[in-house]
Each structure stands twice: as structure tokens, then as C-alpha cells.
Amino acid sequence: MRSKRDQQGELLIDHTFSPGITPEWAAAHGATGPVVGAGKKYESGLINCKHCGSDVLLHPQRMREREWCWTCDAYICDNCGLLRKLGDYTHKTARQQMEEVFNRYQRSF
């Protein structure tokens, strides 16, 4: 039987034997995501949004429910979930959108 977790990957940042990064360094360089200091590890789930193709980090302390597309039978990012709820939304996966762009490009030659 399939599970929602079947589509999940994993992110591992291991600074066990490295100096890691500090919050100050991350802020100064515009780094987003988890800040992992010296001697620490960070593990989290990772999914790919089927609508826009972006990678979504599954924050372990998140309390609200993840967005789920019943048409794709997959998780989607919060941005695509919000667009879908606002109404003016045409359901297309990232793959379908890329194929449309590719076909338009081919026709232009």
C-alpha cells in the first residue's frame, strides 16, 4: 500500500567535524534554510512540489497541515496551495508546464 511518505526524500547537513556556519554568517550572505553550527547535524524530510517543481523542506516542528493535491495525489508547496484556494487556478503539473513551453519553442522554428 502506498503512503504519502513514499514521495519524500531526505536532507542531511552534517557539521560533526566541521566549523559549520553561524547565524551571523548566514544573515550576511543571504543564506536561507537551516543554520547548522559546529559539531551539529540537521536531518529533515524533503518533497518536490508537483505544481511548480520547487523543493520543500519538511520542518519537523511544523504544526499546520501540509498542502495536498488530490488530483496529483501528491504534496504541494504552500504557495501553490494558496493559489489553488484563491480560485483563479488552472491545474497543471510542473512537467506539463515545461512540456508546453518546449512545444511552443519548437513551433517557433
C-alpha positions as a printed NumPy array, in Angstrom:
array([[  0.   ,   0.   ,   0.   ],
       [  1.297,   3.444,  -0.953],
       [  1.972,   6.093,   1.648],
       [  2.315,   9.877,   1.401],
       [  5.841,   9.412,   2.759],
       [  6.825,   7.32 ,  -0.303],
       [  7.428,  10.54 ,  -2.238],
       [  9.686,  12.044,   0.417],
       [ 13.431,  12.47 ,   0.196],
       [ 15.841,  13.402,   2.952],
       [ 18.103,  16.345,   3.655],
       [ 21.138,  15.755,   5.861],
       [ 23.541,  18.541,   6.82 ],
       [ 26.399,  17.116,   8.865],
       [ 28.846,  19.522,  10.503],
       [ 30.037,  16.982,  13.07 ],
       [ 33.673,  17.514,  12.109],
       [ 33.495,  20.969,  10.537],
       [ 33.183,  24.545,  11.807],
       [ 29.609,  24.834,  10.483],
       [ 28.049,  28.24 ,   9.938],
       [ 26.851,  30.89 ,  12.342],
       [ 23.55 ,  32.794,  12.179],
       [ 25.539,  35.988,  11.584],
       [ 27.348,  34.49 ,   8.578],
       [ 24.064,  33.176,   7.143],
       [ 22.409,  36.6  ,   7.502],
       [ 25.393,  38.433,   5.984],
       [ 25.459,  36.128,   2.941],
       [ 21.696,  35.833,   2.441],
       [ 21.666,  32.108,   3.137],
       [ 18.213,  30.654,   3.688],
       [ 17.357,  27.382,   5.306],
       [ 18.621,  25.708,   8.427],
       [ 21.713,  27.13 ,  10.119],
       [ 23.837,  24.246,  11.377],
       [ 26.636,  25.129,  13.751],
       [ 29.922,  23.414,  14.573],
       [ 29.632,  19.807,  15.684],
       [ 25.905,  19.583,  14.85 ],
       [ 23.699,  17.612,  12.439],
       [ 20.404,  18.545,  10.82 ],
       [ 18.034,  15.993,   9.281],
       [ 14.687,  16.677,   7.687],
       [ 12.332,  15.354,   5.066],
       [ 12.267,  16.909,   1.596],
       [  9.497,  16.866,  -1.006],
       [  9.114,  18.236,  -4.509],
       [  6.056,  20.362,  -5.298],
       [  4.289,  18.744,  -8.255],
       [  2.769,  22.054,  -9.37 ],
       [  5.771,  24.413,  -9.506],
       [  8.696,  21.991,  -9.169],
       [ 10.25 ,  23.649,  -6.123],
       [ 11.81 ,  21.657,  -3.304],
       [ 10.085,  21.943,   0.063],
       [ 11.859,  21.318,   3.352],
       [  9.596,  19.496,   5.813],
       [ 10.208,  21.41 ,   9.023],
       [  9.995,  18.943,  11.938],
       [  8.205,  21.401,  14.272],
       [  5.533,  22.474,  11.773],
       [  2.083,  22.357,  13.354],
       [ -0.25 ,  23.151,  10.444],
       [ -1.128,  20.552,   7.829],
       [  0.775,  20.309,   4.542],
       [ -1.   ,  21.18 ,   1.302],
       [ -2.093,  18.101,  -0.658],
       [ -3.364,  17.968,  -4.242],
       [ -5.939,  15.231,  -4.704],
       [ -5.635,  15.464,  -8.49 ],
       [ -1.867,  14.824,  -8.472],
       [ -2.068,  12.659,  -5.332],
       [  0.987,  14.497,  -4.023],
       [  2.149,  17.206,  -1.65 ],
       [  2.406,  20.743,  -2.996],
       [  4.115,  23.831,  -1.577],
       [  2.265,  26.439,   0.477],
       [  2.388,  28.981,  -2.379],
       [  0.692,  26.639,  -4.853],
       [ -1.801,  25.612,  -2.172],
       [ -2.721,  29.256,  -1.625],
       [ -3.112,  29.901,  -5.376],
       [ -5.38 ,  26.862,  -5.628],
       [ -7.548,  28.101,  -2.73 ],
       [ -7.857,  31.612,  -4.208],
       [ -9.795,  30.175,  -7.118],
       [ -8.356,  31.511, -10.39 ],
       [ -6.121,  28.463, -10.842],
       [ -5.655,  26.005, -13.689],
       [ -4.328,  22.656, -12.52 ],
       [ -1.086,  21.823, -14.323],
       [  1.933,  19.961, -13.033],
       [  5.425,  21.371, -13.432],
       [  6.092,  18.699, -16.065],
       [  3.027,  19.748, -18.102],
       [  4.092,  23.399, -17.921],
       [  7.62 ,  22.556, -19.122],
       [  6.237,  20.464, -21.994],
       [  4.009,  23.368, -23.093],
       [  6.966,  25.768, -23.111],
       [  9.106,  23.246, -25.005],
       [  6.376,  22.694, -27.619],
       [  5.912,  26.455, -28.095],
       [  9.648,  26.815, -28.528],
       [  9.775,  24.015, -31.109],
       [  6.913,  25.529, -33.108],
       [  8.728,  28.853, -33.323],
       [ 11.374,  27.308, -35.603]])
